[in-house]
Amino acid sequence: MKKLSYILTILTLVITSCQPKKLDEKLAAVLIKEKKHYPTIVDHDIFCGDPAHAFTIFKSGLVEKGFVKVLQTRKFGDTTAFVSFSVTAKPYLLPTPATDKKHKIQRVKVADEEFGAIKSIRIMSSGNKAIMEYTTIRKKNIFAAAIKNGLKDTLSHEVYFIRADDGWQLMDKKSEIEFLSY
């Protein structure tokens, strides 16, 4: 796996060092994957001490599948969490900061987000700036059912490119107005 990342990095450097003057889909996809680190993990916080959140988990079907246990009743003054995880849920549990653990919050993996396809590339009249729209695809796992309002399968994103002396670069600008004034 480490060799693959080294090969991908070297390939990216070779491609970006010999960049053409025109931004095409292949170059844009490589730059986006490198900058945004696709594929990424989509996570969700489960509030184990919250009874309302425990009810959502209970309704999700994770209890029947053996991934979680939900405490139905609790005595007054008891600080036991409403939601606990079984051994089968271990591959989906992500590292959680100590402050979150203190408040009985567990971070879980709900999906893998991968680069999908490029929808459009608009190159400005100057030829030095471009706006690109692309999609990402989320591959959900069993814990996606824990999200109350659901999780979209595809997302649309908009990114901005600018051509510098060393080739095309992905910008960190947040809006098209900032981009046009750059």
C-alpha positions in Angstrom: 0.0 0.0 0.0 2.9 2.3 0.8 4.4 1.6 -2.6 1.2 2.6 -4.3 1.1 6.0 -2.6 4.8 6.6 -3.6 4.1 5.7 -7.2 0.9 7.9 -7.2 2.9 10.8 -5.8 5.7 10.4 -8.3 3.2 10.1 -11.1 1.4 13.2 -9.9 4.6 15.2 -9.8 5.5 14.0 -13.3 2.1 15.0 -14.7 2.0 18.4 -12.9 5.5 19.3 -13.9 4.7 18.8 -17.6 1.3 20.4 -17.4 -0.3 21.7 -20.6 -1.6 25.2 -21.0 -5.1 24.0 -21.2 -6.9 22.4 -18.2 -8.3 19.0 -19.2 -10.4 16.5 -17.2 -7.5 14.1 -16.5 -5.3 16.8 -15.1 -8.1 18.3 -13.1 -9.1 14.9 -11.6 -5.4 14.3 -10.6 -5.1 17.7 -8.9 -8.4 17.3 -7.1 -7.7 13.8 -5.8 -4.3 15.0 -4.6 -5.5 18.1 -2.9 -8.8 16.7 -1.4 -7.2 13.3 -0.5 -9.9 11.1 -2.1 -11.1 8.5 -1.1 -12.0 9.9 2.3 -13.8 8.5 5.3 -17.2 10.0 6.1 -17.8 9.9 9.9 -20.7 10.5 12.3 -20.8 11.1 16.0 -23.0 8.9 18.0 -24.1 10.5 21.3 -24.2 7.4 23.5 -25.5 9.2 26.6 -28.5 10.9 24.8 -31.8 9.0 25.0 -33.1 10.7 21.8 -30.1 9.6 19.9 -30.3 6.1 21.4 -33.9 5.9 20.1 -32.7 6.8 16.6 -30.0 4.1 16.8 -32.7 1.6 18.1 -34.9 2.4 15.1 -32.0 2.1 12.6 -31.9 -1.7 12.9 -28.3 -1.9 14.2 -29.5 -3.7 17.4 -31.1 -6.5 15.4 -28.0 -6.9 13.3 -25.8 -7.2 16.4 -23.7 -4.1 16.0 -25.0 -2.1 19.0 -26.8 -2.6 22.3 -29.3 0.0 23.4 -30.2 0.3 27.1 -34.0 0.5 27.3 -34.2 1.8 30.9 -31.9 3.4 33.3 -32.2 4.2 37.0 -32.1 7.7 38.3 -28.5 8.8 38.9 -27.0 6.0 36.7 -24.4 7.3 34.3 -24.2 4.3 32.1 -24.4 5.1 28.4 -27.6 4.2 26.5 -25.7 3.0 23.5 -22.8 0.5 23.6 -21.0 -1.2 20.7 -20.4 -4.9 20.1 -17.3 -6.6 18.8 -18.7 -6.8 15.3 -18.9 -2.9 15.2 -15.1 -2.6 15.9 -14.1 -2.2 12.2 -16.5 0.9 12.0 -15.3 2.6 15.2 -12.9 5.5 14.6 -10.5 7.1 17.0 -12.4 9.6 19.2 -10.8 12.5 21.1 -10.6 12.2 24.9 -13.0 15.1 25.4 -15.6 13.4 23.3 -15.2 10.1 25.1 -15.7 12.0 28.4 -19.1 13.1 27.1 -19.9 9.6 25.8 -19.5 10.4 22.1 -18.2 7.8 19.7 -17.1 8.6 16.2 -18.1 5.9 13.6 -17.4 5.4 9.9 -20.6 5.7 7.9 -19.2 5.8 4.3 -16.3 6.1 2.0 -16.4 9.1 -0.3 -14.7 8.7 -3.7 -14.1 11.0 -6.6 -16.9 10.5 -9.1 -17.0 12.4 -12.4 -16.3 15.9 -13.7 -19.6 17.6 -14.7 -18.2 20.8 -16.3 -15.1 22.9 -16.8 -15.5 26.6 -17.4 -12.3 28.4 -18.5 -12.4 32.1 -18.1 -11.7 34.3 -21.2 -8.2 35.1 -19.8 -7.3 31.4 -20.0 -5.7 31.6 -16.6 -8.7 30.7 -14.4 -11.2 27.9 -14.5 -14.2 26.8 -12.5 -14.9 23.1 -12.3 -17.9 21.2 -11.0 -17.5 17.5 -10.1 -19.3 14.8 -8.1 -18.3 12.5 -5.4 -19.9 9.1 -4.6 -20.5 7.9 -1.1 -20.3 4.1 -0.5 -22.3 3.6 2.6 -21.8 1.0 5.2 -24.2 -0.4 7.9 -23.8 2.6 10.2 -25.2 5.0 7.6 -28.6 4.0 9.0 -27.7 5.8 12.2 -27.9 9.2 10.6 -31.4 10.6 11.3 -32.0 12.4 8.0 -30.1 10.0 5.8 -26.9 10.3 3.8 -26.8 11.4 0.1 -25.3 9.0 -2.4 -23.7 11.7 -4.6 -22.6 15.2 -3.8 -21.7 18.1 -6.2 -18.7 20.2 -5.6 -17.3 23.4 -7.2 -13.5 24.1 -7.2 -11.4 26.9 -8.7 -8.2 26.6 -10.6 -5.6 29.2 -11.5 -2.7 28.8 -13.8 0.6 29.9 -12.3 4.2 29.8 -13.7 4.5 26.2 -12.6 1.1 25.0 -14.0 -2.5 24.7 -12.9 -3.2 24.9 -9.2 -6.3 24.2 -7.1 -7.3 27.3 -5.1 -8.6 27.5 -1.6 -11.0 30.3 -2.4 -14.6 29.9 -1.1 -16.6 31.9 -3.5 -16.7 32.8 -7.2 -16.6 36.6 -6.3 -13.3 36.1 -4.4 -12.0 34.0 -7.3 -12.8 36.6 -10.0 -11.2 39.3 -8.0 -8.0 37.3 -7.5 
